[in-house]
């Protein structure tokens, strides 16, 4: 901003050239460039050094993963059944009292429970290659 104001002042003589100084044109010196490169590459080199150590470790045993996923699948089946049954009870009570419009959320709850029951358990079973029984 000041540079443009100086250009517009006609009452004083310009004692400066409009080109940048030679120091700015040369750029950073070698020491600054190398320091910047080391700072940039240090996190990557640190991560790669830990990756080399990780390869030296033994293999992991995932035999308990199938048991854990069976537990999750059983939970999804029971949770879906409880949600579905609760939604049907809620909708049934509302319908018996004559408030059919208030029963609609209960029916959607039952539909959601059925989705958890079917798709949830099926998806969890597919993660371990199990078939639904």
C-alpha positions as a Markdown table, in Angstrom:
| # | Residue | x | y | z |
|---|---|---|---|---|
| 1 | Unk | 0.0 | 0.0 | 0.0 |
| 2 | Unk | 2.8 | 2.4 | 0.9 |
| 3 | Unk | 4.6 | 1.6 | -2.4 |
| 4 | Unk | 1.6 | 2.8 | -4.4 |
| 5 | Unk | 1.2 | 6.0 | -2.3 |
| 6 | Unk | 4.9 | 6.8 | -3.0 |
| 7 | Unk | 4.3 | 6.4 | -6.7 |
| 8 | Unk | 1.5 | 8.9 | -6.6 |
| 9 | Unk | 3.4 | 11.6 | -4.8 |
| 10 | Unk | 4.8 | 13.9 | -7.3 |
| 11 | Unk | 6.2 | 16.5 | -5.0 |
| 12 | Unk | 9.2 | 14.2 | -3.9 |
| 13 | Unk | 11.8 | 12.5 | -6.0 |
| 14 | Unk | 12.0 | 8.8 | -6.0 |
| 15 | Unk | 15.2 | 7.5 | -4.5 |
| 16 | Unk | 14.3 | 3.8 | -4.8 |
| 17 | Unk | 14.1 | 1.4 | -7.7 |
| 18 | Unk | 10.9 | -0.5 | -8.2 |
| 19 | Unk | 12.7 | -3.9 | -8.6 |
| 20 | Unk | 13.2 | -6.1 | -5.5 |
| 21 | Unk | 16.6 | -6.1 | -4.0 |
| 22 | Unk | 19.3 | -8.6 | -5.0 |
| 23 | Unk | 19.1 | -10.3 | -1.6 |
| 24 | Unk | 15.5 | -11.3 | -2.2 |
| 25 | Unk | 16.2 | -12.6 | -5.7 |
| 26 | Unk | 18.9 | -15.0 | -4.6 |
| 27 | Unk | 16.5 | -17.0 | -2.3 |
| 28 | Unk | 17.5 | -18.9 | 0.8 |
| 29 | Unk | 21.0 | -20.2 | 1.2 |
| 30 | Unk | 22.0 | -23.9 | 1.3 |
| 31 | Unk | 21.9 | -24.2 | 5.1 |
| 32 | Unk | 18.3 | -22.9 | 5.3 |
| 33 | Unk | 17.3 | -25.2 | 2.5 |
| 34 | Unk | 18.8 | -28.3 | 4.1 |
| 35 | Unk | 17.3 | -27.4 | 7.4 |
| 36 | Unk | 13.9 | -27.1 | 5.9 |
| 37 | Unk | 14.3 | -30.5 | 4.1 |
| 38 | Unk | 15.3 | -32.2 | 7.3 |
| 39 | Unk | 12.3 | -30.7 | 9.1 |
| 40 | Unk | 10.0 | -31.9 | 6.4 |
| 41 | Unk | 11.4 | -35.5 | 6.2 |
| 42 | Unk | 11.9 | -36.1 | 9.9 |
| 43 | Unk | 8.3 | -37.3 | 10.7 |
| 44 | Unk | 8.4 | -39.7 | 7.7 |
| 45 | Unk | 11.8 | -41.1 | 8.6 |
| 46 | Unk | 10.6 | -41.6 | 12.2 |
| 47 | Unk | 7.5 | -43.5 | 11.1 |
| 48 | Unk | 9.5 | -45.7 | 8.7 |
| 49 | Unk | 11.9 | -46.6 | 11.5 |
| 50 | Unk | 9.0 | -47.8 | 13.6 |
| 51 | Unk | 7.6 | -49.7 | 10.7 |
| 52 | Unk | 10.9 | -51.6 | 10.4 |
| 53 | Unk | 10.7 | -52.5 | 14.1 |
| 54 | Unk | 7.0 | -53.6 | 13.7 |
| 55 | Unk | 8.0 | -56.1 | 11.0 |
| 56 | Unk | 10.3 | -57.8 | 13.4 |
| 57 | Unk | 7.4 | -58.7 | 15.7 |
| 58 | Unk | 5.7 | -62.1 | 15.6 |
| 59 | Unk | 2.3 | -62.7 | 13.9 |
| 60 | Unk | -1.0 | -62.1 | 15.7 |
| 61 | Unk | -3.5 | -64.8 | 16.4 |
| 62 | Unk | -7.1 | -63.8 | 15.4 |
| 63 | Unk | -8.7 | -67.1 | 16.5 |
| 64 | Unk | -10.7 | -65.2 | 19.2 |
| 65 | Unk | -12.1 | -62.8 | 16.6 |
| 66 | Unk | -14.7 | -65.3 | 15.4 |
| 67 | Unk | -16.0 | -65.9 | 18.9 |
| 68 | Unk | -16.2 | -62.1 | 19.5 |
| 69 | Unk | -18.1 | -61.6 | 16.2 |
| 70 | Unk | -20.5 | -64.4 | 17.2 |
| 71 | Unk | -21.2 | -62.5 | 20.4 |
| 72 | Unk | -21.9 | -59.3 | 18.4 |
| 73 | Unk | -24.1 | -61.2 | 16.0 |
| 74 | Unk | -26.1 | -62.7 | 18.9 |
| 75 | Unk | -26.4 | -59.3 | 20.4 |
| 76 | Unk | -27.7 | -57.9 | 17.1 |
| 77 | Unk | -30.3 | -60.7 | 16.9 |
| 78 | Unk | -31.6 | -60.1 | 20.4 |
| 79 | Unk | -31.5 | -56.3 | 20.2 |
| 80 | Unk | -33.4 | -56.4 | 16.9 |
| 81 | Unk | -36.0 | -58.7 | 18.3 |
| 82 | Unk | -36.5 | -56.5 | 21.4 |
| 83 | Unk | -36.7 | -53.3 | 19.4 |
| 84 | Unk | -39.2 | -54.9 | 17.0 |
| 85 | Unk | -41.3 | -56.4 | 19.8 |
| 86 | Unk | -41.3 | -53.1 | 21.7 |
| 87 | Unk | -42.4 | -51.2 | 18.6 |
| 88 | Unk | -45.2 | -53.6 | 17.9 |
| 89 | Unk | -46.4 | -53.4 | 21.6 |
| 90 | Unk | -46.2 | -49.6 | 21.4 |
| 91 | Unk | -48.1 | -49.5 | 18.1 |
| 92 | Unk | -50.7 | -52.0 | 19.3 |
| 93 | Unk | -51.5 | -50.1 | 22.5 |
| 94 | Unk | -52.0 | -46.9 | 20.5 |
| 95 | Unk | -54.2 | -48.6 | 17.9 |
| 96 | Unk | -56.4 | -50.2 | 20.6 |
| 97 | Unk | -57.0 | -46.8 | 22.1 |
| 98 | Unk | -58.1 | -45.5 | 18.7 |
| 99 | Unk | -55.1 | -43.2 | 18.1 |
| 100 | Unk | -53.9 | -44.7 | 14.8 |
| 101 | Unk | -51.8 | -41.7 | 13.9 |
| 102 | Unk | -49.8 | -42.0 | 17.1 |
| 103 | Unk | -49.1 | -45.7 | 16.3 |
| 104 | Unk | -47.1 | -44.9 | 13.1 |
| 105 | Unk | -43.8 | -44.2 | 15.0 |
| 106 | Unk | -44.2 | -47.6 | 16.8 |
| 107 | Unk | -44.6 | -49.3 | 13.4 |
| 108 | Unk | -41.5 | -47.6 | 12.1 |
| 109 | Unk | -39.7 | -48.7 | 15.3 |
| 110 | Unk | -40.8 | -52.3 | 14.6 |
| 111 | Unk | -39.5 | -51.9 | 11.0 |
| 112 | Unk | -36.2 | -50.6 | 12.4 |
| 113 | Unk | -36.0 | -53.5 | 14.8 |
| 114 | Unk | -36.6 | -56.0 | 12.0 |
| 115 | Unk | -33.8 | -54.3 | 9.9 |
| 116 | Unk | -31.4 | -54.6 | 12.9 |
| 117 | Unk | -32.4 | -58.2 | 13.3 |
| 118 | Unk | -32.0 | -59.1 | 9.6 |
| 119 | Unk | -29.3 | -56.9 | 8.1 |
| 120 | Unk | -27.3 | -56.3 | 11.3 |
| 121 | Unk | -26.8 | -59.9 | 12.1 |
| 122 | Unk | -26.2 | -60.8 | 8.4 |
| 123 | Unk | -23.6 | -58.0 | 8.0 |
| 124 | Unk | -21.8 | -59.0 | 11.2 |
| 125 | Unk | -21.8 | -62.6 | 10.1 |
| 126 | Unk | -20.4 | -61.7 | 6.7 |
| 127 | Unk | -17.4 | -60.0 | 8.3 |
| 128 | Unk | -16.1 | -63.4 | 9.4 |
| 129 | Unk | -17.4 | -65.4 | 6.5 |
| 130 | Unk | -20.1 | -67.1 | 8.5 |
| 131 | Unk | -23.5 | -68.2 | 7.1 |
| 132 | Unk | -26.7 | -67.3 | 8.8 |
| 133 | Unk | -28.6 | -70.3 | 10.3 |
